């Protein structure tokens, strides 16, 4: 079974008297009475990052992917707690100095504070990060409405190309190589708009496992279906040039994940507000489709053709 079936079948029932757990159907815990929002993520060497040869980049990537869970809920992260497992190689004095410096830089950039954690010895390098923030409200999953527009921030797909380069599946010149590698390790979180999501978003999620897979999670209890136009999904000039030259399909790059941009849904009445607000914030946002109850399946539209959703669901842990 996949990770979501596992959670729903074995662990959801344990939270029935705990509304703050949100039925284990969101990325966060939300204690409405105390205004506390918490997320937890685990990152395993060989699964979530290829290796630990660049500890500075790995640490920054996992911190950003963790706090992204709060930003996409409209919450500013305040504190992080890190559990770290490793060995003499991963936690050498040189690496520990690099890790410490990188964490300090991330703390300064995102105004967060390292506030605790744990360390253990293991053969594999593994990190678990808990992020905590405060808010009276959050933007949840599964609160979307029929007819909602679907928006995505930033560009999609650069990170996956960066991963392909690191895995030596794709070869590029050094300049282009560095651009995509940076996008993989150092995602540009859309922090400027986070605290305003409640003003226009009915539901939201960050893109970690893949645009279409995460969009499916966003609407999984709403009895709605999405219609997304492939040509409207925003990609960078660099990725567009690569796809044009290599003759590779756009769908294979925008559906794989690790983008850490925000997908949100919003009523059509908010279109003008969203355009003006995002322009003011100097943050790219793109309307890529809409939600409807008048459909039998999710649809990815490529011109006059429909692309099969099940082939583009993104990453999932299977047990």
C-alpha positions as CSV (number, residue, x, y, z in Angstrom):
1,X,0.0,0.0,0.0
2,X,1.1,3.6,-0.4
3,X,1.8,6.0,2.4
4,X,-1.6,7.6,2.3
5,X,-3.5,4.4,2.4
6,X,-1.4,3.3,5.3
7,X,-2.2,6.4,7.3
8,X,-5.9,6.3,6.6
9,X,-6.2,2.6,7.4
10,X,-4.1,2.2,10.5
11,X,-3.6,5.6,12.1
12,X,-6.5,8.0,11.3
13,X,-8.8,6.1,13.8
14,X,-6.4,7.0,16.6
15,X,-7.1,10.7,16.2
16,X,-11.0,10.7,16.4
17,X,-11.0,12.7,19.6
18,X,-8.3,15.1,18.5
19,X,-9.6,17.7,16.0
20,X,-6.2,19.4,15.9
21,X,-4.9,16.4,13.9
22,X,-7.2,17.3,11.0
23,X,-7.9,13.6,10.4
24,X,-4.3,13.2,9.4
25,X,-5.4,14.6,6.0
26,X,-3.2,17.7,6.0
27,X,0.5,18.5,6.4
28,X,0.1,20.2,9.8
29,X,-1.3,19.9,13.3
30,X,-3.4,22.9,14.2
31,X,-4.5,23.6,17.8
32,X,-7.1,26.3,17.2
33,X,-7.4,27.1,20.9
34,X,-3.7,27.7,21.4
35,X,-3.0,29.1,17.9
36,X,-0.2,26.5,17.4
37,X,0.7,25.0,14.0
38,X,3.2,22.1,13.7
39,X,4.6,20.0,10.9
40,X,7.0,17.1,10.9
41,X,9.1,15.7,8.1
42,X,11.8,13.0,7.8
43,X,14.5,13.0,5.2
44,X,16.5,9.8,4.4
45,X,19.7,9.6,2.5
46,X,19.2,7.8,-0.8
47,X,15.5,8.6,-0.8
48,X,15.0,12.3,-0.1
49,X,18.6,13.3,-1.0
50,X,21.1,11.4,-3.1
51,X,24.0,11.6,-0.7
52,X,25.6,13.8,1.9
53,X,28.5,15.0,-0.1
54,X,27.2,18.6,0.0
55,X,25.9,18.9,3.6
56,X,25.4,22.7,3.3
57,X,23.0,22.2,0.3
58,X,21.2,19.2,1.8
59,X,20.6,21.0,5.1
60,X,19.2,24.0,3.4
61,X,17.0,22.0,1.2
62,X,15.4,20.0,4.0
63,X,14.9,23.0,6.2
64,X,13.1,24.8,3.4
65,X,11.0,21.8,2.5
66,X,10.0,21.5,6.1
67,X,9.0,25.1,6.7
68,X,7.2,25.2,3.4
69,X,4.5,23.1,5.0
70,X,3.7,26.0,7.3
71,X,4.1,28.8,4.6
72,X,1.5,27.1,2.4
73,X,-1.0,27.1,5.2
74,X,-0.6,30.9,5.6
75,X,1.6,30.6,8.7
76,X,5.1,32.0,9.3
77,X,7.4,29.4,10.9
78,X,9.1,30.5,14.2
79,X,10.9,27.5,15.5
80,X,12.5,24.3,14.2
81,X,13.6,21.2,16.0
82,X,16.0,18.8,14.3
83,X,16.6,15.1,14.9
84,X,19.8,13.9,13.2
85,X,21.1,10.4,12.7
86,X,24.5,9.8,11.1
87,X,28.0,8.3,11.4
88,X,31.6,9.4,11.7
89,X,31.7,10.4,8.0
90,X,28.4,12.4,7.8
91,X,29.0,14.1,11.2
92,X,32.8,14.7,10.9
93,X,34.0,18.0,12.4
94,X,34.2,19.5,9.0
95,X,30.7,18.6,8.1
96,X,29.4,19.7,11.5
97,X,30.9,23.1,11.0
98,X,29.3,23.3,7.6
99,X,25.9,22.2,8.9
100,X,26.1,24.8,11.7
101,X,26.9,27.6,9.3
102,X,24.2,26.6,6.9
103,X,21.6,26.4,9.7
104,X,22.7,29.9,10.8
105,X,22.2,31.3,7.3
106,X,18.7,29.7,7.0
107,X,17.7,31.0,10.5
108,X,18.7,34.5,9.4
109,X,17.0,34.2,6.0
110,X,13.7,32.9,7.3
111,X,13.7,34.4,10.8
112,X,13.4,31.0,12.5
113,X,15.2,29.7,15.6
114,X,16.7,26.2,16.2
115,X,15.1,25.2,19.4
116,X,15.9,21.6,20.1
117,X,16.2,18.1,18.7
118,X,18.1,14.9,19.1
119,X,21.2,13.1,17.7
120,X,21.7,9.4,17.2
121,X,24.3,7.2,15.5
122,X,23.3,5.2,12.4
123,X,24.7,3.9,9.1
124,X,22.4,6.2,7.0
125,X,22.2,9.9,7.3
126,X,18.6,10.8,8.4
127,X,17.0,14.1,9.5
128,X,13.7,14.7,11.1
129,X,12.5,18.3,11.3
130,X,9.6,19.7,13.2
131,X,8.5,23.2,12.3
132,X,6.3,25.3,14.6
133,X,4.4,28.6,14.1
134,X,1.5,30.5,15.5
135,X,-1.8,31.4,13.8
136,X,-5.5,31.9,14.6
137,X,-6.4,30.4,11.2
138,X,-4.9,28.3,8.5
139,X,-5.7,27.5,4.9
140,X,-6.6,23.8,5.0
141,X,-6.8,21.1,2.3
142,X,-10.2,19.9,1.1
143,X,-11.9,23.3,1.6
144,X,-12.1,24.1,-2.1
145,X,-15.4,25.0,-3.8
146,X,-17.0,24.0,-7.0
147,X,-15.8,26.4,-9.7
148,X,-12.7,27.5,-7.9
149,X,-9.8,28.6,-10.0
150,X,-6.5,26.7,-9.5
151,X,-3.3,28.8,-9.1
152,X,0.3,27.9,-8.7
153,X,3.1,30.2,-7.6
154,X,6.6,30.5,-9.3
155,X,7.8,28.1,-11.9
156,X,7.6,24.3,-11.9
157,X,10.0,21.6,-13.2
158,X,13.5,23.1,-12.7
159,X,14.1,21.0,-9.6
160,X,13.3,17.7,-11.3
161,X,15.8,18.6,-14.1
162,X,18.4,19.4,-11.4
163,X,17.8,15.9,-9.9
164,X,18.2,14.3,-13.3
165,X,21.5,16.0,-13.7
166,X,22.7,14.9,-10.2
167,X,21.7,11.3,-11.1
168,X,23.7,11.7,-14.3
169,X,20.6,11.0,-16.4
170,X,21.1,14.3,-18.2
171,X,24.2,16.1,-19.2
172,X,24.4,19.9,-19.6
173,X,27.1,22.6,-19.8
174,X,28.3,24.0,-16.5
175,X,26.3,27.3,-16.6
176,X,23.0,25.5,-17.2
177,X,24.0,22.7,-14.8
178,X,24.5,25.1,-12.0
179,X,21.2,26.8,-12.5
180,X,19.1,23.6,-12.3
181,X,21.2,22.2,-9.4
182,X,20.6,25.3,-7.4
183,X,16.8,25.1,-8.1
184,X,16.9,21.5,-6.8
185,X,18.8,22.2,-3.6
186,X,17.6,25.8,-2.9
187,X,13.9,26.2,-3.7
188,X,12.6,29.7,-3.8
189,X,9.8,29.6,-1.2
190,X,6.9,32.1,-1.9
191,X,7.2,33.6,1.6
192,X,5.9,37.1,0.6
193,X,2.4,36.0,0.0
194,X,2.0,33.4,2.8
195,X,0.4,35.5,5.5
196,X,-2.2,36.8,3.0
197,X,-3.4,33.4,1.7
198,X,-6.4,33.5,4.0
199,X,-7.6,36.6,2.1
200,X,-8.2,34.7,-1.1
201,X,-7.5,31.0,-0.9
202,X,-10.1,28.4,-0.1
203,X,-7.5,25.6,0.1
204,X,-3.7,25.2,-0.4
205,X,-0.8,22.8,-0.4
206,X,2.9,23.0,-1.3
207,X,4.3,21.0,-4.2
208,X,6.6,18.4,-2.7
209,X,5.6,15.1,-4.4
210,X,4.4,16.5,-7.7
211,X,2.0,19.1,-9.1
212,X,-0.8,16.7,-10.0
213,X,-0.3,14.3,-7.1
214,X,-0.4,17.1,-4.6
215,X,-3.4,18.7,-6.4
216,X,-5.2,15.3,-6.0
217,X,-4.4,15.4,-2.2
218,X,-5.7,19.0,-2.1
219,X,-9.2,18.0,-3.3
220,X,-9.3,14.3,-2.2
221,X,-12.4,14.7,0.0
222,X,-14.3,17.5,-1.9
223,X,-16.0,15.3,-4.6
224,X,-14.6,17.7,-7.1
225,X,-12.3,17.1,-10.1
226,X,-9.6,19.4,-11.6
227,X,-9.1,20.5,-15.2
228,X,-5.6,21.8,-15.8
229,X,-4.2,23.1,-19.0
230,X,-0.6,21.9,-19.6
231,X,0.4,24.9,-21.6
232,X,-0.5,27.2,-18.7
233,X,1.7,25.5,-16.2
234,X,4.5,28.0,-15.7
235,X,8.1,27.0,-16.4
236,X,11.4,29.0,-16.5
237,X,13.0,30.3,-19.7
238,X,15.9,27.9,-19.0
239,X,13.6,24.8,-18.8
240,X,11.6,26.0,-21.9
241,X,14.9,26.2,-23.9
242,X,16.0,22.8,-22.7
243,X,12.7,21.1,-23.6
244,X,12.7,22.8,-27.0
245,X,16.2,21.7,-27.8
246,X,15.9,18.1,-26.3
247,X,12.4,17.5,-27.7
248,X,11.3,16.2,-24.3
249,X,7.8,16.5,-23.0
250,X,6.9,19.2,-20.6
251,X,4.5,16.9,-18.6
252,X,7.5,14.7,-17.6
253,X,9.1,17.6,-15.8
254,X,6.2,19.5,-14.2
255,X,4.7,16.5,-12.5
256,X,7.7,15.1,-10.5
257,X,7.9,17.4,-7.4
258,X,10.5,19.0,-5.2
259,X,9.3,22.5,-6.4
260,X,8.0,23.8,-3.0
261,X,5.7,26.3,-4.7
262,X,2.1,26.7,-3.5
263,X,-1.0,25.4,-5.3
264,X,-4.1,27.1,-4.1
265,X,-7.7,27.4,-5.1
266,X,-9.8,30.5,-5.1
267,X,-13.2,31.7,-6.2
268,X,-13.4,33.5,-9.6
269,X,-14.5,36.7,-7.8
270,X,-11.0,37.0,-6.4
271,X,-9.2,37.1,-9.8
272,X,-8.6,40.9,-9.9
273,X,-7.5,41.0,-6.2
274,X,-5.0,38.1,-6.8
275,X,-3.5,39.7,-9.9
276,X,-3.1,43.1,-8.1
277,X,-1.8,41.6,-4.9
278,X,0.8,39.3,-6.5
279,X,2.0,42.2,-8.8
280,X,2.5,44.3,-5.7
281,X,4.4,41.5,-3.9
282,X,6.5,40.9,-7.1
283,X,5.6,37.2,-6.8
284,X,4.7,35.2,-9.9
285,X,1.4,33.4,-9.9
286,X,-0.4,31.6,-12.7
287,X,-4.0,30.5,-13.2
288,X,-3.7,27.0,-14.6
289,X,-7.2,25.5,-14.4
290,X,-10.3,25.1,-12.4
291,X,-12.3,22.7,-10.2
292,X,-15.7,21.2,-11.2
293,X,-18.2,18.7,-9.9
294,X,-19.4,18.1,-13.5
295,X,-16.8,15.6,-14.5
296,X,-16.0,11.9,-14.0
297,X,-12.2,12.2,-13.7
298,X,-9.4,14.7,-13.3
299,X,-8.2,16.1,-16.6
300,X,-4.8,17.3,-17.8
301,X,-5.5,19.1,-21.2
302,X,-2.8,19.3,-23.8
303,X,-4.3,21.2,-26.7
304,X,-7.0,18.9,-28.1
305,X,-5.7,15.9,-26.2
306,X,-6.2,14.5,-22.7
307,X,-3.2,13.2,-20.8
308,X,-3.7,10.3,-18.4
309,X,-3.5,11.5,-14.8
310,X,-2.3,8.2,-13.3
311,X,0.9,8.3,-15.3
312,X,1.8,11.7,-13.8
313,X,0.9,11.4,-10.1
314,X,4.4,12.2,-8.8
315,X,6.2,10.5,-5.9
316,X,4.7,8.3,-3.3
317,X,6.3,6.0,-0.7
318,X,5.0,2.4,-1.1
319,X,5.2,-0.3,1.6
